[in-house]
Amino acid sequence: FAPPYKGMVATIAGMTWARAAIFWGSDIGKDMMEEAFPTLPSSVVTLTPPLITSIFVQCINQPVVRASITLQNPESNMKNIRESIRFIYAQYGISGLWHGTSAGILKTVPKYCTAIIVKDYMDGVLPQIDPQSSSANSDALIRSAYKSATAGLAGAVLTNPCDVVRNEMFKTNLSLMDTVTKLRSEMGWKFMWRGMGKNLVAVSIPVASTIFFTDIFIQYNQ
């Protein structure tokens, strides 16, 4: 596949297992914590599982993330993810595959923690569905759409600065603090909003879709 589709299969596979692991791990972790520690505040029970799960997933997924972004560089003549990984390893060693992990965690962890917290919050404040209503199924879909869209947008807006920093780290191979300093000197604090429109599409739609289709799957399997 030529740009922008080079590395598509590896990228989709990486994103799919990562989101599945984070949302599944968060739900299972929350249930386990509620059972094991019934006196813990609800905020701790809600936040801890996605925090731990998303950090773990980001560390495992980082080489694929780094390789896919390197592959998508218009100046790159590499053909696939394997070539990109070999190139990064040859240039920067094994540690180069995890370069940008700090920025990746700053992007991924708040994004999913925010999405899950907002999802749970919306689930609590939105009107409950009357199971006896003739429009119960469609009402449940509309409710899920509101919940999913709000969670996806909140995660995308919050993590846009971290997305900018992470991508710049991959392009320049600078450290986290050096990258932030460089962006500030070039753009001021406006760098935090760079690419916001594209990020809303790239982040909010997948996250919202994951939540929405999970709700549908649960709804029609009850």
C-alpha positions, 0 to 999 in steps of 0.5 A, spaced: 500 500 500 502 506 498 501 512 503 497 513 506 495 506 507 502 503 508 502 499 514 495 499 515 494 492 517 499 492 522 496 499 525 489 496 525 491 490 528 495 494 534 489 499 535 484 493 535 487 489 540 489 495 544 482 498 545 479 491 546 484 490 552 483 497 555 476 497 555 475 490 557 481 490 562 477 497 565 471 493 566 473 487 569 478 491 573 472 495 576 468 489 577 474 486 581 476 492 585 468 493 587 468 486 590 475 486 593 475 493 596 468 495 597 470 501 601 474 505 596 471 511 593 468 510 586 473 515 583 479 510 585 475 504 582 473 507 576 480 511 574 485 505 577 483 500 572 484 504 565 490 507 568 494 501 569 491 497 563 492 503 558 499 504 561 501 497 560 498 496 553 502 503 550 508 500 552 507 493 549 504 497 543 509 502 542 514 499 537 508 498 532 506 505 533 513 508 532 514 504 526 507 506 523 508 513 524 516 513 521 513 509 515 507 514 514 513 519 513 512 522 505 520 521 505 520 514 507 521 509 502 520 503 506 515 498 504 512 495 510 512 495 518 518 490 518 522 494 514 520 500 518 522 496 525 529 494 522 530 501 520 529 504 527 533 498 530 539 500 525 539 507 527 537 508 534 538 501 537 533 497 541 531 503 545 529 507 539 523 502 538 520 505 545 522 512 543 516 517 545 513 512 550 513 517 555 509 522 550 505 516 548 503 514 555 501 522 556 497 521 550 494 514 551 492 514 558 489 520 559 485 519 553 482 512 555 481 514 562 477 520 560 473 516 555 471 511 560 470 516 566 466 520 561 462 514 559 461 512 566 458 519 568 454 519 562 451 512 563 449 515 570 446 522 568 442 520 562 435 518 563 434 510 563 431 506 558 424 504 560 424 496 558 416 496 557 417 502 552 415 500 544 421 504 542 426 501 548 431 499 542 432 505 539 432 509 545 437 505 547 441 506 541 440 514 541 442 514 549 449 510 547 450 514 541 450 520 546 454 517 551 459 514 546 460 521 542 461 525 548 466 520 551 470 520 544 470 528 544 472 529 551 478 524 550 480 527 543 480 534 546 484 533 552 490 529 549 491 533 542 497 537 545 500 530 547 499 527 540 503 533 537 508 532 542 509 525 540 509 525 533 514 531 533 518 526 538 518 521 532 520 526 527 526 529 530 528 524 535 528 529 541 527 528 548 520 530 551 522 536 554 526 538 548 521 537 544 516 541 548 521 547 548 522 546 540 514 547 539 514 553 544 519 556 541 516 555 534 509 556 535 508 558 542 502 555 546 498 554 539 502 548 538 497 545 543 491 546 538 495 544 532 491 539 528 485 539 533 480 538 527 484 532 524 485 529 531 478 529 533 476 525 527 482 520 528 481 519 536 474 521 537 471 517 532 474 510 533 473 511 541 466 513 540 465 507 535 468 502 540 464 504 546 457 504 541 458 498 538 460 494 545 453 497 547 450 494 541 453 487 542 451 487 549 444 490 548 443 484 543 446 479 547 442 480 553 
